[in-house]
Amino acid sequence: MTMTSSSASSIPSAQLAIQIHQTGGTENIKLNEIPVAAPGNDQILVKVEWSGINFIDTYFRSGLYPVNLPFTLGNEPAGEILALGPNLRDQSIFKIGDKVVTYFRGGGLQQYALFDINRTFKLPQGVSTQVAAGLFLQGLTAITFIDEAYKVKKGDYVLVHSAAGGIGLLLCQLLSNIGAVVIGTTSTKEKADLALLNGANHVVLCGNKSYGDLVEEIKKLTPNNDGTDVIFDGVGKDTWESHFEILKRKGTIVTFGNASGPPPNFSPFKLMTKNLKLCRPMLDNYIYTPAEFQKYCEQLFGCYQKNIIKLHSHKPEGYPFNALGVQEAHRDITSRQTTGKLVVKVA
């Protein structure tokens, strides 16, 4: 296949990739040799420098979300363009040597990855590939959720569960910038301090609290003990039942993760007692069109350039690009003991 490259001879024929050949535990994560693919139309070949780790990676690895095997893990790689597809020679957006980031369903944890140009964003000045890989998926999730899942307004009382996690810290920063009153939950004082540094107004430690005490403490932080306007929850099963008591009348539940397991089945009549609304959004549907993708990417990195948001990495040096390193990252993220974002240093 024809491709345009500044130095095609410098592109190897084989590479290393983090893959699973069967679903299950972290021991199934392996480092394998696979071919380097040539870009087709509307594709670019990128030398991956950094790649983010997300909870969804553990869903693919465990089998919760079905995938075709063997499967290359990783969803948000960032790196440098090495080659352009045949139909991209005369376009002016992407050039060899540009730094770019993408989001896709697997394939980020390999040395050389094909990016679809319709899901690729060219990094603006001052944004490194490490920052891009760390911010991209969770940043787009946070910025679309507070705009579309529930349009947050100044003065809204907002509950953010797991406020010291990757999405939680970004939500705290973005919500604080809007002027919302942010109530976070964390499991430790150290995590609470981090959430407060990132814009939370109040943090409730939920580690050893009973269900009733947690609800009461959160509601006491709202006017007249009425409850919050919205809840952003990536925890799932463990926090589910509390939502219906914590929310005020006409409040909104935005549930987006299953860190403690998926929420239970429930009757929609449960929403009726307070006229509550429930949204279970998926990022893909907010960035479905090229225009939507471009809009939210520009907003995200614009916020970074204006210092509205910053990246907090659990390990700033990154996890190593090998089987043991990625196995460790998967164990760490599922332990719910991490803060901020997990990234792998690929090159």
C-alpha positions as CSV (number, residue, x, y, z in Angstrom):
1,M,0.0,0.0,0.0
2,T,1.3,3.5,-0.9
3,M,1.9,5.9,1.9
4,T,3.6,9.3,2.2
5,S,6.4,9.4,4.8
6,S,9.4,11.7,5.3
7,S,11.5,8.6,5.9
8,A,9.6,5.4,5.1
9,S,12.8,3.4,5.7
10,S,12.7,4.5,9.4
11,I,9.4,2.8,9.9
12,P,9.9,-0.8,11.1
13,S,7.9,-3.8,9.8
14,A,7.3,-5.1,13.3
15,Q,6.5,-3.6,16.7
16,L,5.5,-4.4,20.3
17,A,1.9,-4.2,21.6
18,I,0.1,-4.9,24.9
19,Q,-2.5,-7.5,24.1
20,I,-4.9,-10.1,25.6
21,H,-5.5,-13.4,23.9
22,Q,-8.2,-14.4,26.4
23,T,-10.3,-12.4,28.9
24,G,-10.0,-12.7,32.6
25,G,-7.4,-11.5,35.2
26,T,-4.4,-9.2,34.8
27,E,-2.2,-12.2,34.2
28,N,-3.7,-12.3,30.6
29,I,-2.0,-9.0,29.7
30,K,1.0,-9.8,27.5
31,L,3.6,-8.0,25.4
32,N,3.5,-9.4,21.9
33,E,5.2,-8.6,18.6
34,I,2.8,-7.6,15.8
35,P,3.2,-6.1,12.3
36,V,3.2,-2.4,11.7
37,A,0.3,-1.6,9.4
38,A,0.5,0.9,6.6
39,P,-2.1,3.7,6.7
40,G,-5.1,3.5,4.3
41,N,-7.3,6.4,3.1
42,D,-8.1,8.8,5.9
43,Q,-5.6,7.2,8.2
44,I,-2.2,8.3,9.6
45,L,0.5,6.2,11.1
46,V,1.6,7.6,14.5
47,K,4.6,6.7,16.7
48,V,2.9,6.5,20.1
49,E,4.7,8.3,22.9
50,W,2.1,8.1,25.7
51,S,-1.2,6.2,26.2
52,G,-3.8,6.6,28.9
53,I,-5.2,3.8,31.1
54,N,-9.0,3.9,31.8
55,F,-11.5,1.8,33.7
56,I,-12.9,0.7,30.4
57,D,-9.6,-1.1,29.7
58,T,-10.4,-3.3,32.6
59,Y,-13.9,-4.0,31.2
60,F,-12.3,-5.2,27.9
61,R,-9.7,-7.2,29.7
62,S,-12.1,-8.9,32.1
63,G,-14.7,-9.6,29.4
64,L,-17.4,-7.3,30.8
65,Y,-17.4,-5.6,27.4
66,P,-17.0,-8.2,24.6
67,V,-14.0,-7.7,22.2
68,N,-12.5,-9.7,19.3
69,L,-9.4,-11.5,20.4
70,P,-6.5,-11.0,20.3
71,F,-7.2,-7.5,21.4
72,T,-4.7,-4.6,21.8
73,L,-5.4,-2.6,24.9
74,G,-5.4,1.2,25.2
75,N,-7.9,3.8,24.1
76,E,-6.2,7.2,24.0
77,P,-2.7,7.3,22.5
78,A,-0.8,10.4,21.7
79,G,2.4,10.7,19.6
80,E,4.0,12.0,16.4
81,I,2.8,11.5,12.8
82,L,5.2,9.3,10.7
83,A,3.2,8.6,7.6
84,L,0.0,9.7,5.8
85,G,-2.6,7.7,4.0
86,P,-2.7,7.8,0.1
87,N,-5.5,10.4,-0.1
88,L,-4.0,12.8,2.5
89,R,-1.0,14.1,0.5
90,D,-2.6,17.4,-0.5
91,Q,-4.5,18.2,2.7
92,S,-3.3,20.9,5.0
93,I,-4.5,19.8,8.4
94,F,-2.1,16.9,9.3
95,K,1.6,16.9,8.4
96,I,4.4,14.5,9.1
97,G,6.0,15.5,12.4
98,D,2.7,16.9,13.9
99,K,1.8,15.8,17.5
100,V,-1.7,14.3,17.7
101,V,-4.0,12.4,20.0
102,T,-6.9,10.2,19.3
103,Y,-9.6,8.1,21.1
104,F,-10.7,4.7,19.9
105,R,-11.8,1.3,21.1
106,G,-8.5,-0.5,21.7
107,G,-5.2,-0.2,20.0
108,G,-3.5,2.6,22.0
109,L,-0.9,0.4,23.7
110,Q,1.3,-0.3,20.8
111,Q,4.4,1.4,19.4
112,Y,2.9,2.4,16.1
113,A,-0.8,3.0,15.7
114,L,-3.1,3.9,12.9
115,F,-5.3,7.0,13.7
116,D,-8.5,7.8,11.9
117,I,-8.2,11.5,10.9
118,N,-11.9,12.0,11.8
119,R,-11.1,11.0,15.4
120,T,-7.7,12.7,15.6
121,F,-6.9,16.1,17.1
122,K,-3.7,18.0,16.3
123,L,-2.2,19.3,19.6
124,P,-2.0,23.0,20.1
125,Q,1.1,24.8,21.1
126,G,2.2,24.1,24.7
127,V,0.3,20.8,25.0
128,S,2.6,17.7,25.3
129,T,1.7,14.2,24.2
130,Q,1.9,13.2,27.9
131,V,-0.7,15.8,28.9
132,A,-2.8,14.9,25.8
133,A,-2.9,11.2,26.6
134,G,-3.7,12.0,30.2
135,L,-6.5,14.5,29.6
136,F,-8.2,13.2,26.4
137,L,-10.7,10.6,27.3
138,Q,-11.6,11.7,30.8
139,G,-11.4,15.3,29.9
140,L,-13.8,14.9,27.0
141,T,-16.1,12.9,29.2
142,A,-16.1,15.6,31.9
143,I,-16.6,18.5,29.6
144,T,-19.4,16.9,27.6
145,F,-21.2,15.6,30.6
146,I,-21.4,19.1,32.3
147,D,-22.6,20.6,29.0
148,E,-25.0,18.0,27.7
149,A,-25.8,15.3,30.3
150,Y,-26.7,18.0,32.7
151,K,-26.1,21.7,31.8
152,V,-24.5,22.9,35.0
153,K,-25.2,26.5,36.0
154,K,-23.6,28.9,38.4
155,G,-24.9,28.2,41.9
156,D,-25.9,24.6,41.2
157,Y,-25.1,22.2,44.0
158,V,-23.3,19.3,42.4
159,L,-22.2,16.0,44.0
160,V,-19.2,14.3,42.5
161,H,-18.4,10.8,43.6
162,S,-14.8,9.6,43.6
163,A,-13.8,13.3,43.4
164,A,-10.0,12.5,43.5
165,G,-10.1,10.1,40.5
166,G,-9.2,11.0,37.0
167,I,-12.7,12.3,35.9
168,G,-13.5,13.5,39.4
169,L,-10.6,15.9,39.6
170,L,-11.4,17.3,36.2
171,L,-15.1,17.7,37.1
172,C,-14.1,19.6,40.3
173,Q,-11.9,22.0,38.3
174,L,-14.5,22.6,35.5
175,L,-17.4,22.9,37.9
176,S,-15.6,25.3,40.1
177,N,-14.8,27.5,37.1
178,I,-18.5,27.6,36.2
179,G,-19.4,28.7,39.8
180,A,-21.1,25.6,41.0
181,V,-20.9,24.5,44.6
182,V,-19.0,21.2,44.4
183,I,-19.5,18.5,47.0
184,G,-17.1,15.6,46.5
185,T,-16.8,12.1,48.1
186,T,-13.6,10.3,48.7
187,S,-12.4,7.4,50.7
188,T,-9.4,9.0,52.5
189,K,-8.4,12.4,53.9
190,E,-5.4,12.5,51.5
191,K,-7.9,12.2,48.6
192,A,-10.2,14.8,50.1
193,D,-7.3,17.3,50.4
194,L,-6.5,16.7,46.7
195,A,-10.2,17.2,45.7
196,L,-10.3,20.5,47.7
197,L,-7.1,21.7,46.0
198,N,-8.8,21.1,42.6
199,G,-11.9,23.1,43.2
200,A,-14.3,21.1,45.5
201,N,-16.0,23.3,48.1
202,H,-16.8,20.4,50.5
203,V,-15.6,16.8,50.7
204,V,-17.4,14.0,52.6
205,L,-15.3,11.0,53.6
206,C,-17.4,7.9,52.8
207,G,-15.1,5.1,53.7
208,N,-16.7,3.9,57.0
209,K,-20.0,5.8,56.9
210,S,-23.3,4.1,57.1
211,Y,-25.8,4.7,54.3
212,G,-27.9,7.0,56.4
213,D,-25.0,9.0,57.7
214,L,-23.6,9.6,54.2
215,V,-27.0,10.9,52.9
216,E,-27.4,13.1,56.0
217,E,-24.0,14.6,55.8
218,I,-24.2,15.5,52.1
219,K,-27.7,17.0,52.4
220,K,-26.6,19.2,55.3
221,L,-24.3,20.9,52.9
222,T,-27.2,22.0,50.7
223,P,-29.7,24.9,51.2
224,N,-32.5,23.8,53.6
225,N,-31.1,20.2,53.5
226,D,-33.0,19.9,50.2
227,G,-30.2,18.0,48.4
228,T,-28.1,18.5,45.3
229,D,-29.2,19.5,41.8
230,V,-27.2,16.8,40.1
231,I,-25.0,13.8,40.9
232,F,-22.1,12.7,38.7
233,D,-21.4,9.1,39.6
234,G,-18.8,6.7,38.3
235,V,-19.0,4.3,41.2
236,G,-22.1,2.4,40.3
237,K,-23.6,-0.3,42.6
238,D,-22.3,1.0,46.0
239,T,-23.7,4.5,45.6
240,W,-26.9,3.8,43.6
241,E,-29.6,3.7,46.2
242,S,-28.3,6.9,47.9
243,H,-29.0,9.0,44.8
244,F,-32.7,8.9,45.3
245,E,-32.4,10.5,48.8
246,I,-29.5,12.9,48.1
247,L,-31.1,14.6,45.1
248,K,-33.5,17.5,45.5
249,R,-36.9,17.5,43.7
250,K,-36.4,17.6,39.9
251,G,-32.7,16.6,40.4
252,T,-30.7,14.6,37.8
253,I,-28.6,11.4,38.2
254,V,-25.7,11.2,35.7
255,T,-24.3,7.6,36.1
256,F,-21.3,6.8,33.9
257,G,-19.2,4.0,35.5
258,N,-19.2,0.7,37.3
259,A,-16.2,0.9,39.6
260,S,-18.0,-1.1,42.3
261,G,-20.1,-3.1,39.8
262,P,-23.0,-2.1,37.6
263,P,-26.1,-0.4,39.2
264,P,-29.0,-2.8,39.9
265,N,-32.1,-3.0,37.8
266,F,-34.8,-0.7,39.1
267,S,-38.3,0.5,38.3
268,P,-38.6,3.9,36.6
269,F,-41.4,4.6,39.1
270,K,-38.7,5.2,41.6
271,L,-37.9,8.5,39.8
272,M,-41.5,9.6,40.1
273,T,-41.4,10.5,43.8
274,K,-39.3,13.6,43.2
275,N,-39.7,13.9,39.4
276,L,-36.0,12.9,39.1
277,K,-34.2,12.5,35.8
278,L,-31.7,9.7,34.9
279,C,-29.0,10.0,32.3
280,R,-26.6,7.1,31.4
281,P,-24.5,8.9,28.8
282,M,-21.7,7.5,26.6
283,L,-19.0,9.8,25.4
284,D,-19.1,8.5,21.8
285,N,-22.6,9.9,21.3
286,Y,-21.5,13.4,22.3
287,I,-18.6,13.5,19.9
288,Y,-20.2,11.5,17.1
289,T,-19.9,14.0,14.3
290,P,-16.6,15.6,13.2
291,A,-18.0,19.0,14.2
292,E,-18.9,17.8,17.7
293,F,-15.5,16.1,18.1
294,Q,-13.6,19.2,17.0
295,K,-15.7,21.5,19.2
296,Y,-15.1,19.6,22.4
297,C,-11.5,18.9,21.7
298,E,-10.9,22.7,21.3
299,Q,-12.8,23.4,24.5
300,L,-10.8,20.8,26.4
301,F,-7.4,21.9,25.4
302,G,-8.5,25.6,25.5
303,C,-9.3,25.0,29.2
304,Y,-5.8,23.5,29.7
305,Q,-4.1,26.4,28.0
306,K,-6.1,28.9,30.1
307,N,-5.1,27.0,33.3
308,I,-8.8,26.2,34.0
309,I,-7.8,22.5,34.3
310,K,-4.5,20.7,34.9
311,L,-3.5,17.1,34.7
312,H,-2.8,15.2,37.9
313,S,-1.1,11.9,37.2
314,H,-1.1,9.0,39.7
315,K,2.5,8.3,38.6
316,P,3.9,11.3,36.8
317,E,6.8,9.3,35.3
318,G,4.2,6.9,33.8
319,Y,3.9,3.1,34.0
320,P,6.4,1.2,32.0
321,F,5.5,-0.2,28.5
322,N,5.7,-3.9,29.3
323,A,3.3,-6.6,30.5
324,L,4.2,-6.2,34.2
325,G,3.8,-2.4,34.0
326,V,0.3,-2.5,32.5
327,Q,-0.7,-5.4,34.8
328,E,0.2,-3.1,37.7
329,A,-1.8,-0.2,36.2
330,H,-4.9,-2.4,35.9
331,R,-4.5,-3.6,39.5
332,D,-4.0,-0.1,40.7
333,I,-7.0,1.4,38.9
334,T,-9.4,-1.4,40.1
335,S,-8.1,-1.1,43.7
336,R,-9.8,2.4,43.9
337,Q,-6.7,3.6,45.7
338,T,-5.3,5.8,42.9
339,T,-5.7,9.6,42.5
340,G,-5.8,11.3,39.1
341,K,-4.9,9.8,35.8
342,L,-2.9,6.7,34.9
343,V,-0.6,6.9,31.9
344,V,1.9,4.6,30.2
345,K,5.2,5.9,28.7
346,V,5.4,4.0,25.4
347,A,8.4,5.7,23.9
